[in-house]
Amino acid sequence: MAGCCDDGCSLDRLRERQRGTLQMVLGINAVMFFVIAAAALYGKSTALLADSLDNLGDALTYGLSLYAVSRDITVKAKVALFKGGLIALAATAVAVQIIYKLFVPSLPTFEVMGAFSLLGLAANSLCLFMLWRHRREDVNMSSVWECSRNDIASNLSVFVAAGAVWFTGTGWPDIVVALGLVCLLMRSAIRVFSSARAALREAG
């Protein structure tokens, strides 16, 4: 009985640690979404807008992962399907913005792009640091850590785009990076859908 109690208490403590970390990274990403989205609109940067929507997707992912911490596999799979839909919706929104920029071109403000991509990089690095100890605990936390790790590449790509906009004096680098982020978001959505369907089949 004592062994069962020890196992149960250990699991409860693990879930509490996971919840605490998810709550912190959720808050950081929610704040960064509003900050970077405002900067993207001010600086007329589609790549930065994609980056902000990535922060929104992360905040929703962390929130749903927080909900799924102690749920069974069927609930986790349904939550994953919903997350996949949100990621695909974000990708579609950025794609629409890219199409608009092709017909109504504008030059992004590279200073805004560079500064806020570095701010996003700092925030995501902090999230990655907090999630590090959870990266191998279970599939839920492992996927969250991988998501945060990919954000680093997204921030760096926007920073490189800012330099390219400054160097070329055109908005094409911004559009190219935004297009790459759309592909990344859609790939992520497809991967989430596939994993969720597999989990539902297994549960069924």
N, C-alpha and C positions, 0 to 999 in steps of 0.2 A: 504493500500500500504506500509505504514511504517513497519507494522508487517511482510509482505512478504520480504521487504528489510532486516529487522533484521534477519529473518530466513536464508535468502540467504547469508548474510555476516557472520553469525555464522558458517554456513556450510563451507564456503570458508576458514575461519580461522581454523576450525577443520582439514580440508584437508591439509592445509599448515603445521600445527603442525605435522600431521601424516607423511607428506612427509619429513619434516626435521628430524624426528626421524628415519625413514626408511633409509634415506641417510647415517646417522651416523652409524647405526648398520650394514648396507651393507658394508661400508668401513672397519669396524673392522673385520667382518667375511672374507672379501676378503683377507685382510692382513694375518689373522690367518691361512687361508688355505695354503698359500705359506710357511709360517713359519713352521707350524706343518707337512706339507707334506715333506718338506726338512728334518725335524728332524726324521720323520718316516722312510724315506729311509736310513738316516745315522744310525739310531738306530736299523734298521731291525725289526720294530714293526708293525705287521698287525693291532693291535688294535688302535695304534696311527694313522695309515694310514686311518682307518675307521673314526676316529675322525676328521681328516683333511677333508675327503670327506663330512662329516657332515657339516663342516664349509662352504665348497663350496656350498653344497645344500642350506644352510641357506642364503648365499649371493645371490644365484639365486632366492630363495624364496622371500627375501626382495626386490630384484630388480623387480620381477614380481608383487609383492604386491604393490610396488610403482607405477608401470604402471597401476594397476587395481584400484587405490584409487578412481578415479572419473568416472570409467567405469560402464556400466550396468551389470546386472546379467549374461547375455549370455557371454560377454567378460570375466568376472571373472571366469566363469565355464570353458571356453576354456583355460584360463591361468592356472587354477588349474589342468587340464588334462596334460598340458605340464610339470608342476611342478612334478606331480606324475610320469611321465616318467623319469624325471631327477633323482628323488629319487631312482627309481627302477634300473636305470643304475648304480648309485653309489653303491647300494647293490650288484649288479652283479660283479662289479669290485673288491670289497672286497672279495666276495666269490671265485673268480678266484685266488686271492692272497692267500687265506686260502688253497685251493687245492694245489697250488704250494708249500706252506710251508709243507704240509703233505708229499710230495715227496722229497722235498729238505729242510730238517729241519735246522733251525739256531737259535741261542740263542740271543734274543733281548737285547739291552743295557738298563737295568732297570733304570739307572740314567737318561738317555734321556727321557724314557717314563714318569718317575715321574715328572721331571722338566717341560716338555712341556705340560703334562696334567694339571699341576697347572697353567701354563701360560694361557692355554685355559679356565680353570675354572675362572680365573680372568677376561678374556675378555668377556666370556659369562655372568658372573655376572653383569658386567657393562651394557651389552645389555639388560639384564633382568630388571635392575634398570631403564633404559631409557624407556623401553616399558611398565613399570608398570602402568603409568597413562592412557595408551591407551587400557588396557586389556579388557574393557567393552564397548568401543565406537561403534564397529560394528564387524561383523563376520570376516572381513578381518584382522583387527588388533588383534582380539581375538585369531585367529589361529596362527598369527605370535608370539604372546606372549607365547602361549602354546608350540610352536616349540622351542623358546629360553629357556623356563623352562626345557624342556626335555634334552637340551644340558648339563645342569648341571649334570644330572645323568650319561650322557655319559662320561664327563670328570672325574667324581669320579670313574667310573668303570675302566677306563684306569689307574688311579692312584693306585687303589687296585690291578690291574693286575701287575703293576710294582713291588709292594711289594711281590706279589706271585711269580713272576719270580726270584726275589732276594732270597726269602725263599727256593724255591724248586730247583733252579739252572737249570730249564728247560724252554722251550718256550711254554709249554702247556697252562699256564694261559693266555698268549697273544692270542693264537688261540681261546680259549674258549670265552674270552671277545669279540674278533672280530666277532665270530659266533653270539653271542648275539646281537651285534650291527647290523649285517646283518638282523637278524630277526626283530629288531626294525625298520630299514629302510624300509623293505618290508611291514611291518604292516602299517607304515605311508603312503607308496605309495598306498596301497590298500584302506586305509581310504580316501585319497585324491581323488582317482579315483571314489570311491563310491559317495562321496559328490558332485563331479563335474557332474557325470551322473544324479544325482537327481536334481541338479540345472538346467541342460539342459532340463530335462523332464518338470520341472516346468515352465521354460521359453517358452518351445514349446507349 
